[in-house]
């Protein structure tokens, strides 16, 4: 399993909208679900700072995510642009594999 982790600092007035769009049933998840290999998204909110969030996007493999990016590049860019005003900062933390997936995947 390939997991992509993002961290966000959200505009305080936009927290509810951000949660709606980035949550497990949100617009990002709906876009990702158009592709084969998408397994789900989890949205986590910081206990220490209510405007900080992390998303975990799960894919069957890195390849399935790469195929998604190619097939849906325009829709991805459009949604990303539409969400620009919701955050003060966003950072891709990285790409991760579950340890039990490492044996069958080349890094």
Buried (B, 14 or more C-beta within 10 A) or exposed (E): BBBBBBBBBBEEEBBEBBBEBBBEEBBBBEBBBEBEBBBEBBBEBEEEEEBBBBBBBBBBBBEBBEBBEEEBEEEBEEBEEEBEEBBEEBEEEEBBBEEEBEEEEEE
